């Protein structure tokens, strides 16, 4: 641009206005936030009723079989037992139990615990627990998850710090999907709950699956109340 051309540019432009902003009627113009929102409101689509959803989530013809398949798919083991006596017989034959030095069981009548959580003040003292048996509230066939809470549990860390974990649920309390699971959740008072699906695992590094990276190296789910053939 020549010196003469620069001299013809207006010198009375208000400060703070970008000269590249579009002009309207010869004056700098920029739509304000209110102008934009007003334009949006005047061009809203007509209201529509929410759709009616008759069925939520997948439903399975054979819940126990699907649940067992998903538990195994995520690296766990699912055992169906007619009663707690059968659970104990299975436990005593498990290598993880046979070699365990410290065992915790919060399911009355199951296992041979030698560590009482009520006698432990610091959860860090549970770092050397080899095997833990905890009650589960219900299972989800969609993903093999078990809902576990800290109700009656002094140290909820036991579900994550034990080397091996077993969860016990009633076979009748296996749900189809997570929609049903969330409808089942209830918190009458402050508390903790978690869905546990399989043992601890990660594949963050080079997409190489590692079992037991952050928590239990194995998970066994006992479904009590019916002796079923899931194969």
C-alpha positions, -999 to 999 in steps of 0.1 A, spaced: 0 0 0 14 34 -10 19 63 14 -9 82 -4 -33 53 1 -26 50 37 -32 87 41 -67 83 28 -77 57 55 -101 70 82 -83 80 113 -115 83 135 -121 46 139 -132 38 175 -105 21 195 -109 -16 203 -128 -25 171 -112 -50 148 -111 -35 113 -116 -70 98 -151 -73 114 -179 -72 89 -196 -38 85 -233 -30 85 -246 3 71 -210 15 68 -202 10 105 -183 -18 123 -208 -44 135 -205 -76 156 -234 -96 168 -236 -98 206 -242 -128 227 -278 -118 232 -284 -114 195 -271 -149 188 -292 -164 216 -323 -145 204 -318 -159 168 -315 -194 182 -347 -191 202 -366 -178 172 -356 -209 152 -362 -237 177 -377 -269 163 -412 -277 174 -415 -296 207 -418 -334 205 -428 -360 231 -402 -383 244 -403 -418 228 -419 -446 247 -393 -473 255 -410 -506 261 -379 -527 266 -345 -516 281 -314 -536 275 -308 -571 263 -327 -601 278 -313 -636 279 -331 -669 277 -307 -686 300 -294 -661 326 -271 -685 346 -254 -697 314 -249 -662 300 -236 -649 333 -211 -678 336 -199 -673 301 -193 -636 307 -175 -641 340 -151 -665 322 -148 -641 292 -135 -614 315 -109 -637 331 -129 -651 361 -144 -684 371 -181 -691 378 -191 -720 400 -227 -731 406 -234 -747 439 -265 -761 455 -256 -749 489 -228 -734 510 -215 -769 519 -208 -774 482 -191 -740 481 -168 -751 509 -159 -784 492 -150 -764 461 -129 -739 481 -109 -766 499 -98 -780 465 -87 -747 450 -49 -742 448 -53 -705 458 -69 -716 490 -47 -746 497 -16 -724 496 -31 -694 514 -17 -684 547 -41 -656 555 -78 -659 546 -107 -635 552 -143 -646 548 -173 -623 553 -198 -649 543 -210 -668 573 -203 -705 571 -180 -702 541 -143 -709 541 -118 -712 570 -109 -676 578 -80 -668 601 -81 -630 598 -109 -610 614 -114 -576 598 -128 -562 630 -94 -567 647 -76 -548 620 -73 -510 625 -52 -501 595 -63 -515 561 -26 -515 550 -22 -545 573 -44 -565 548 -17 -563 521 -6 -599 528 -41 -614 527 -40 -643 503 -77 -651 498 -109 -632 506 -145 -644 504 -171 -616 502 -209 -615 496 -222 -600 464 -257 -585 461 -265 -596 426 -249 -604 393 -254 -591 358 -255 -615 328 -247 -588 303 -211 -583 315 -204 -608 343 -203 -580 369 -212 -585 406 -225 -556 428 -205 -555 460 -211 -530 489 -193 -521 521 -223 -528 543 -210 -547 573 -174 -545 560 -150 -526 582 -123 -522 554 -136 -522 519 -100 -523 507 -102 -561 512 -120 -564 479 -90 -550 460 -60 -558 481 -64 -596 485 -43 -618 462 -74 -638 453 -111 -630 456 -143 -650 457 -178 -635 456 -209 -654 467 -243 -645 452 -277 -662 450 -283 -677 416 -318 -662 417 -303 -628 419 -287 -628 384 -301 -599 363 -302 -596 325 -286 -562 320 -272 -530 336 -306 -512 332 -321 -537 356 -290 -534 378 -292 -497 382 -329 -500 391 -319 -524 418 -294 -500 435 -305 -483 466 -286 -462 491 -306 -456 523 -276 -440 538 -241 -430 528 -220 -460 517 -199 -475 490 -206 -499 462 -188 -512 431 -194 -535 402 -166 -561 400 -162 -579 367 -134 -604 366 -100 -601 383 -78 -570 382 -64 -565 347 -49 -539 324 -37 -537 288 -24 -502 288 11 -511 278 15 -523 243 -20 -537 245 -7 -567 264 -32 -581 288 -19 -584 324 -41 -602 350 -37 -590 386 -19 -558 378 -37 -536 404 -57 -560 425 -68 -596 429 -50 -620 406 -81 -642 403 -119 -640 408 -143 -668 415 -180 -662 416 -201 -688 435 -237 -688 425 -256 -706 453 -291 -721 451 -290 -743 421 -266 -769 407 -267 -760 370 -248 -773 340 -236 -742 322 -219 -760 293 
